[in-house]
Amino acid sequence: MKKQPQITEKTRQVFIEVFCELYSQKPIEKISVQEIAKISGYNRSTFYQYFTDLYDLLDSVENDFLNEIKTELANKELSMHTVQNALYCLDKREHLLVLNALLGDYGSARFLKRLKKDITPDQLAINVPQNHSLTPYLIEFYLSTSLSLFRLWLQRQKDLSTVDFFMLVENLYSSGITSYTKE
């Protein structure tokens, strides 16, 4: 009997969703395959048909997400390549569960490094000197600050509207923090 691709993908997705929900609440070391299987409504052997262990599942979640973001960024117009554009790609309802896990309190620094690597300087409309000793620092500042603000926004359960949040990020880059601290 052949497996049905829709059912197979649905089962895999259930494992991913349960894992992301748990990973947003506790470190991976405190999550078990048994717990994921039980919450998912499947047995452990079904889990092992899709993933070798929790770290394989985490790699799969990260890789799927990064591939999707790369595809979305590649489809954007060149004139719109900014960190804000990359953040817009991240701010999609279907990404929120994964992002809350990967960028949450228990997410890994490795994922952030991979995400920053995938949002390459040539994709961004930032005006930094090329082939200068400061260039890597300027790019790191730009990306780290944006991702850190985005992470905070998610943690605060998007307490600003999307438009207000992206306007804030843009204004911080163009005018700095002093425009917000003046009375």
C-alpha positions as CSV (number, residue, x, y, z in Angstrom):
1,M,0.0,0.0,0.0
2,K,1.4,3.4,-1.0
3,K,1.5,6.3,1.4
4,Q,-0.6,9.2,0.4
5,P,1.6,12.4,0.0
6,Q,-1.0,14.7,1.5
7,I,-1.4,12.5,4.6
8,T,2.3,12.1,5.0
9,E,2.9,15.9,4.8
10,K,0.1,16.5,7.2
11,T,1.5,14.1,9.7
12,R,5.0,15.7,9.4
13,Q,3.4,19.2,9.8
14,V,1.7,18.1,13.0
15,F,5.0,17.0,14.5
16,I,6.6,20.3,13.5
17,E,3.7,22.4,14.9
18,V,3.8,20.5,18.3
19,F,7.5,20.7,18.4
20,C,7.5,24.5,17.8
21,E,4.8,25.0,20.4
22,L,6.9,23.1,23.0
23,Y,10.2,24.7,21.9
24,S,8.7,28.2,22.4
25,Q,8.0,27.2,26.0
26,K,11.1,25.2,27.0
27,P,14.6,24.2,25.9
28,I,15.0,21.4,23.5
29,E,16.7,19.3,26.2
30,K,13.4,19.3,28.1
31,I,11.4,18.1,25.2
32,S,11.0,14.4,24.4
33,V,9.9,12.4,21.4
34,Q,7.4,10.7,23.6
35,E,5.8,14.1,24.5
36,I,5.7,15.2,20.9
37,A,4.1,11.9,19.8
38,K,1.6,11.9,22.6
39,I,0.4,15.5,21.9
40,S,0.4,14.9,18.2
41,G,-1.8,11.8,18.6
42,Y,0.7,9.5,17.0
43,N,3.1,7.0,18.5
44,R,6.9,7.3,18.7
45,S,7.5,4.9,15.8
46,T,5.5,7.3,13.5
47,F,7.8,10.2,14.6
48,Y,10.9,8.2,13.7
49,Q,9.5,7.6,10.2
50,Y,9.9,11.3,9.7
51,F,12.9,12.4,11.9
52,T,15.8,10.6,13.4
53,D,15.6,12.6,16.6
54,L,14.7,16.1,18.0
55,Y,17.7,17.7,16.5
56,D,16.9,16.4,13.1
57,L,13.4,17.8,13.5
58,L,14.9,21.2,14.6
59,D,17.2,21.2,11.5
60,S,14.2,20.4,9.3
61,V,12.2,23.3,10.8
62,E,15.1,25.7,10.4
63,N,15.9,24.5,6.8
64,D,12.3,24.6,5.7
65,F,11.9,28.1,7.1
66,L,15.1,29.5,5.7
67,N,14.4,28.0,2.2
68,E,10.9,29.6,2.3
69,I,12.4,33.0,3.3
70,K,15.1,32.8,0.6
71,T,12.4,32.1,-2.0
72,E,10.3,35.0,-0.8
73,L,13.2,37.4,-0.9
74,A,14.3,36.2,-4.3
75,N,10.8,37.0,-5.6
76,K,11.0,40.6,-4.4
77,E,11.8,43.5,-6.6
78,L,15.5,44.6,-6.4
79,S,14.5,48.2,-5.4
80,M,12.7,46.8,-2.4
81,H,15.6,44.9,-0.8
82,T,15.8,46.2,2.7
83,V,16.0,44.7,6.1
84,Q,12.4,45.8,6.5
85,N,11.5,43.9,3.4
86,A,13.1,40.8,4.9
87,L,11.2,41.4,8.1
88,Y,8.0,41.7,6.1
89,C,8.7,38.2,4.8
90,L,9.1,37.0,8.3
91,D,5.9,38.7,9.5
92,K,3.5,36.2,7.9
93,R,0.9,34.4,9.9
94,E,2.1,31.0,8.7
95,H,5.6,31.8,10.0
96,L,4.7,33.0,13.5
97,L,4.6,29.6,15.2
98,V,8.0,28.7,13.8
99,L,9.5,32.2,14.6
100,N,8.2,32.2,18.1
101,A,10.1,28.9,18.6
102,L,13.3,29.7,16.7
103,L,13.6,33.3,17.9
104,G,12.1,32.7,21.4
105,D,13.9,32.4,24.7
106,Y,15.0,28.9,23.9
107,G,15.9,29.3,20.3
108,S,19.5,28.9,19.2
109,A,22.1,31.5,18.4
110,R,23.0,29.1,15.5
111,F,19.6,29.8,13.8
112,L,20.1,33.6,14.1
113,K,23.5,33.2,12.5
114,R,22.0,31.2,9.7
115,L,19.2,33.7,9.2
116,K,21.7,36.6,9.1
117,K,23.8,34.7,6.6
118,D,20.8,34.1,4.3
119,I,19.9,37.8,4.3
120,T,23.0,38.8,2.4
121,P,24.4,42.3,2.0
122,D,23.9,42.3,-1.7
123,Q,20.1,41.7,-1.1
124,L,19.9,44.8,1.1
125,A,19.6,48.4,0.1
126,I,22.0,49.6,2.8
127,N,24.7,52.1,1.9
128,V,27.9,50.8,3.5
129,P,31.4,51.1,2.1
130,Q,32.4,48.1,0.1
131,N,35.7,46.3,0.9
132,H,36.3,48.4,4.0
133,S,37.4,47.0,7.3
134,L,34.2,48.3,9.0
135,T,31.8,46.8,6.5
136,P,31.2,43.5,8.3
137,Y,30.6,45.5,11.6
138,L,28.1,47.8,9.9
139,I,26.2,44.9,8.3
140,E,26.1,43.0,11.6
141,F,24.8,46.1,13.4
142,Y,22.1,46.6,10.8
143,L,21.0,43.0,10.7
144,S,21.3,42.2,14.5
145,T,19.4,45.4,15.5
146,S,16.6,44.6,13.1
147,L,16.3,41.0,14.1
148,S,16.5,41.9,17.8
149,L,13.7,44.5,17.4
150,F,11.6,42.0,15.5
151,R,12.2,39.3,18.2
152,L,11.1,41.8,20.9
153,W,8.0,42.7,18.9
154,L,7.1,39.0,18.7
155,Q,7.7,38.5,22.4
156,R,5.5,41.5,23.1
157,Q,2.8,39.8,21.0
158,K,3.0,42.4,18.3
159,D,1.9,45.3,20.6
160,L,2.5,47.7,17.8
161,S,0.7,47.4,14.5
162,T,2.8,46.0,11.6
163,V,2.9,49.5,10.0
164,D,3.9,51.2,13.2
165,F,6.6,48.6,13.9
166,F,8.2,48.9,10.5
167,M,7.9,52.7,10.6
168,L,9.7,52.6,14.0
169,V,12.5,50.4,12.6
170,E,12.9,52.7,9.5
171,N,12.9,55.8,11.7
172,L,15.5,54.4,14.0
173,Y,17.8,53.8,11.1
174,S,17.3,57.1,9.5
175,S,17.0,59.4,12.6
176,G,18.3,57.4,15.5
177,I,16.9,57.1,19.0
178,T,17.2,60.7,19.8
179,S,14.1,61.7,17.9
180,Y,12.1,59.5,20.3
181,T,13.8,60.8,23.5
182,K,13.2,64.5,23.0
183,E,10.4,65.9,25.0
